[in-house]
Amino acid sequence: MATQTKSSPVTETIDAATERVAELNEKAVANGKKTSAALLDTYEKAVISLTDSYEKAAGTTKVDWIVSAASAQADFTREVAKAYTSAAREFVA
């Protein structure tokens, strides 16, 4: 003997609301990923710009050890920023 399940208006409303929430959640996640990617790009560009300016300012001193130290520090900072943003991009993706 086959049994039939009757759906009630309340069940249909809950199902529709559940679907809508799932859709909104997917959109929120997608928008969060886009925002995170833009934030990471901006962060990386800002760090590189600052380190370039720092290195250029140190270069104007014409003192070799200051230029060398600033260059090494700027290179290290760039590498750390690139590693950080790369790891964060993998995490976000």
N, C-alpha and C positions, 0 to 999 in steps of 0.2 A: 504494500500500500504506500503510495507516494505521499509525502507531506509537502505542503506548500508553506512558504514563509511569507507572511504578509509584511510589507514595509509600511511603516507609519510615516506621517508627515514629519514627525520629530526626527526619526531616523534619517530620512532623506535630507532634512535641514542640517543635521549633524554631519552627514557624509559630505554635503556640499561645502560646509564650513571647513571641514578637515582638508578637502582638496584645495580650497582657496588659501588656507594657511600654508599648506605645503608649497604652493606656487609662489606665495609672497616670500617664504623662507628661501627658496631657490634664487629669487631675484635679489634678495638681501645679500646672500652669499656671493653672488656674481658681482654685485656692486661693491661689496667689501673688498673683493679681490682686485677689482679695477682701481679702487681708491688706494689700496695698499701698494700696488705696482707704481702708481703715480707718486705716492709719498716716497717710496724707495728711490725712484729715479731722481726726484728733487733733492733728497738727502745726499745721494751720491754726487750729483752735480755741485751742490753747495760745498761739500767737503773738498772736492777737487778744486773748485774755484778758490776757496780759502787757502788751501795749501799752495796753489800756484802763486797767489798774492804774497803769501808768507815767504816763499822761496825767492820771488822777485825782489821783495823788500830787502831780504838778507843779501841778495846779490849786489845791491847798491852800496853796501858798506865797503866793498873791495878788500875785505879782510878774508884771506883764504880759509882760515879755520872756521869762521862764522858761516861763510858760504857753504863749506863742506858739511858742517853740522846741520844747518838748516835744510840743505838738500837731502841729507840722509833722513832727517826727521820728516820732511815732506813726503819722501818716497815711502817711508814706513806707514805714515798716516793714510796715504792713498791706497796702499795694499790692504791695510786693515779695513778701510771703508769698502773696498771692492769685495773682500772676503765676507764682510758682514752683510752687505746687500745681496750678494750671491746666495748666501745661506738663507737669508730672509725670503728671497724670491722662491727658493725651493720649498720652504715651509708654507708659503702662501699658496703656491700652486697646488 
